[in-house]
Amino acid sequence: MSHSHPLHDFRAASSHAAQDPNQRHNTRAAMDFLMQRRAAQFPDADELSRLRDLGQKIRQRALSQLPALLETLEARCNANGIQVHWADTPAEACDIIAKLMQQANSQEIIKGKSMVSEEIELNHYLEAQGMTALESDMGEFIVQLAHEKPSHIIMPAIHKTKVDIAHLFHDELPRTPYTEDVDELIQIGRHALRQRFFTAKVGLSGVNVAVAETGTLVLVENEGNGRLTTSAPEMHIAITGIEKVVEKLSDVPPILSLLTRSATGQPITTYVNMISSPRKAGEKDGPQQVHLVLLDNGRSQAYADLQLRETLQCIRCGACMNHCPVYTRIGGHAYGTTYPGPIGKIISPHLLGLDDTKDLPSASTLCGACSEVCPVRIPIPELLLRLRQESVTPENEPNHPHTVRGQGAKYRATEKWLWRSWARIYSKPALYRASRFAATRLRGLLPHDVGAWTIARAKPQPAAKSLHELVAEYQATQGNQP
């Protein structure tokens, strides 16, 4: 898996992606398909509204008591035989997993789908330690073979066509004939992975929901690889962000109903795994050890602010990405972060800091499509506006709390001076009249290129006379008439 890096130039990456007609077509077609699938699953608007209200209340209730629920989750898991590990940073999480692999005397780990493992760049870390990680989710397996990062949090290889995959399998998998038949491609991938499930000593998965009441780890998937990853190897390591916990087992069905229908347009996924312990005496399958790694990585920063805390309500369905007019035109790779699209624009600044993500909160039209489809009603546009404010507020600003790491990343003293000057001019009638006179009489000095405005628009041309002057002339003319 290729090593990702903090965002360095979103503007250039997004511009390049927008100029790629194949990328635009493939992403647009895929997103249109997913939007149609989701709409078909929610024919009753009233039922959808009630379910979204319930999902929002479940997530907000859990977040309101998050520290206590995490302690309860740890206690229940320990009582069930699941060992819990806490990681503040990606480096700590990677180190915990590497040590568990060493404990199992294994140099290889087979992985189910886990965006948190992408977030901590686990594959790259293990590679540096002389270990290997094999992705077993078909989409993740494809992007791993291509040495790429996922472009979507639910469908990692959605940016690739069957022709791309046919060439990839033929080139990267020994003795694989070239075929563009989708069923055959799937069988080729399955054949390459099947035996690895039973030879691997350690398997890793993500967690969709962690239930504090029972110490249960809930994992949904469609391919069966997640179930094999969590049951065939001797050791199962689950990793998740600390925000994924809910209070009660009864909270799970509404969350899953929202998640699956919003993500892939399915009433329910093929497999729903509920893991509460390692293999017990008399059971024929299951791991001998289960470990849960709970990752912070900036989530406590978002949690500490009541408004930004709403970011953590996310259940990672990807619906906001599927409906976003920006994401659907540039795809996921242009963002340069693990989580692209609207959810990435509000969570990545907490994970990476605004220094490395300063352009993301502005990569939005604020059309509100994301918040309209969010199954747990996250007010994404409001959070984007808040992060925009944080990005231009200097760290030493009086009476403004230091909320987000990298605060003030887009602050410019010149820009602040210009806005203060504008405010002064528009608050003083004499200065306003003088500036108005100058703008009309010196209009010919306006440069042809006025920054981003002229990228897609004609240069604005001030009128020869202001409205005030035209009205005054009209009134004078009317007054002279008999």
Buried (B, 14 or more C-beta within 10 A) or exposed (E): BEEBEEBEEBEEBBEBBBEBEEBBEBBEEBBEEBBEBBEEBBEEEEEBEEBBEBBBBBBBBBBEEBEEBBEBBBEBBEEBBBBBBBBEEBEBBBBBBBEBBEEBEBBBBBBBBBBBBBBBBBBBBBBEEEBEBBBBBBBBBBBBBBEBBBBBBBBBBBBBBEEBBBBBBBEBBEEBEEBEEEEEBEEBBBEBBEEBBEEBBBBBBBBBBBBBBBBBBBBBBBBBBBBBBBBBBBBBBBBBBBBBBBBBBEBBEBBBBBBBBBBBBBEEBEBBBBBBBBBEEEEEEBBEBBBBBBBBBBBBBBBEBEEBBBBBBBBBBBBBBBBBEBBBBBBBBBBBBBBBBBBBBBBBBBBBBBBBBBBBBBBBEBEBBBBEBBBBBBBBBBBBBBBBBBBBBBEEEEEBEEBBBBBBBBBEEEEEEEEEEEEEBEEEEEEBEEBBBEEBEEEEEEEEEEEEEEEEEEEEEBEEBBEEBEEEEEEEEEEEEE
